[in-house]
Amino acid sequence: MLKNIYMCRLNSGTFFIYLLLIGIFIFFQFKSASAQIKPERVYSIIELDSLVREFRVKDNFKAKQYAATALRNAMLEKNPKDICLALFLNGTALSSVASDSGFYYFNKALHLADSAGYSEIKVRIMFGQANLFQEASDFKSALLILDSCYKIAERENIKSWLVRSLNSMGNLYIELGDSSMSKKMYQEAYKLALDNGSLTEQGIELGNLANFESDQANKIKMILKALELLGHSRGFEEETAQFMINAGAFSPDPNEAMEFYKKALNVATKANLQITKIAALNNLAYSYLELGLNEQAEACLRDQAIPIAQGLNNSDWLSTLYDSYADVLKAKNEYKKALEFEKLSVAERQNADQLKSSKQVRLLAAIMDTKNKENIILKNQQSIDSQKLLIKKQFMGLILAGLVSIAVVFLLIIFILRMRLRMKIREIATARQLLDIEENEKTALSRELHDTVSNLVEKLNGYISSLSIGNDEIQGEIGNRLMELSTGIRRISHRIQRLDFKENLFSDLISELCFDMENMTTLSVNVRISDEFLQPDEAVARSVYRMVEEMLNNASKHARNSNVLISIETKEKFLVLTYEDDGPGFSLEKDANRGIGIRNIMERARLTGGKAVCTTSPGNGTDWKVKIPMN
């Protein structure tokens, strides 16, 4: 009993030691493994594009992973073009296993490509959509989309997609049973491939054209040439293997056919093309049958082709393979077993048709759902556009009403201004008429004064001469004074009458006026006229002359014995008159007697388009500054 207890304790201690050792071992193994783990490689969008195309058929799971990675990276980088391409790659990866999901991604990518103007990506998306419509047996829509692909590629000069579009239309016409149109499409594609210098495209189109050659030997030659052109182009293993299978089918020699099938099987195996591998094995089995190698034919189907199809759960190929296996069994005289496989073939064919129908229904439902959503969006957009148009019309109406209102106000202002201008013109015309009347009256007065005074002076001279004063000196002095009086009156009469500015210079007339006023009054008048002074026109000259005359007359009355300075010059096409005196000055507001003379000066300045400013105050003299346009 003691021994047993001891043994239990020993066993328990040993267990814990072993457990500790195992933990340490796991820890170091995990640490070693962690050290060996390399960081996950970050692929570019171009690399992911190539990988999706490469694995789409041979390993669709990987293709979907690469497509999802492309979309995740593009969303993180927020690059619209990469997002568009990534959406397309997801549609490409999904289209072979879930066509409705593939169509969803294609549609999203197409909207983005349309709005952003990514022409080459748009062609690729539409190409994928066309394949889905073809799967749904909507051949008309598929043809229309492919035709649009061709036109876009032609407009944007995307040569490779011109060839692919024609090639796909050729494939579609084969399904429609129109071999002549199919051949025409392949021929046009081959010509474009020759122009582009693309050996791969030449090989594909030459291999397709081989199907239309009547001579079997020529068919094989064309396919061999196509395979030579394809060479070892990456990504075209499926086409290469298919052309090898076609060459085997065209060969009349079973042994030669078997060689082609084995080569196709080798290419398909390396590229992991399971469907192509099944096709090669099925044809290889029939070649064995032709040579009487029934066991090899049976093994080819039973041990290789059928298990692959079962693993893929491909009812379409299972139906074909069961039917082929039944033919092998018949060749071995196993009719009962052959009948069972024929029944299996029919069952799988029914299942394949149901799956195909279900797939087409889902795809068509997805297409219809997308179209319905697009119609709803279109209707909403049309409604929004209608509202925008209505708002725009209302806005334009408001703008038009505002413009009309502004125009009316503007025209009203113009009308008022024109009316004021007309009144001003009439006022100026009336003032000028009054000035002309005044000038005419002064002229008449000067003539009358001249004639009357001249006769009176002559009579006085005669009368004085007849008197006997007795002092010749006094008598002579009286006569001289009378003559001076006569001369002064004549000068005044000449100055009063209408001035002739055509015969006399303005500066001379002003100087004479100042000289006469200085001689006839107690004023001391100093006039300065610039040497560069230009002769103004008659209206301006007359107005300025009268203004100077009015200023001197006012000074002779109210500023006796004062000094007067008059300056006249030309500044920038303006005549500038400056008047200064050191007289007693006056108040413009209070002295009404001088208001008429001041108003006359200002009015004359205004009528000639100028302005006169008077500056004066009691005890500070009087200043005038007049600025008038020369013309």
Helices and strands as residue ranges (DSSP letters): H 2-36, H 45-58, H 60-77, H 80-95, H 99-116, H 119-135, H 139-156, H 159-175, H 179-196, H 199-209, G 210-212, H 216-230, H 237-250, H 254-271, H 274-290, H 294-299, I 300-305, H 306-312, H 315-331, H 335-466, H 472-496, H 506-520, E 524-529, H 538-558, E 563-571, E 574-581, H 595-607, E 611-616, E 622-629
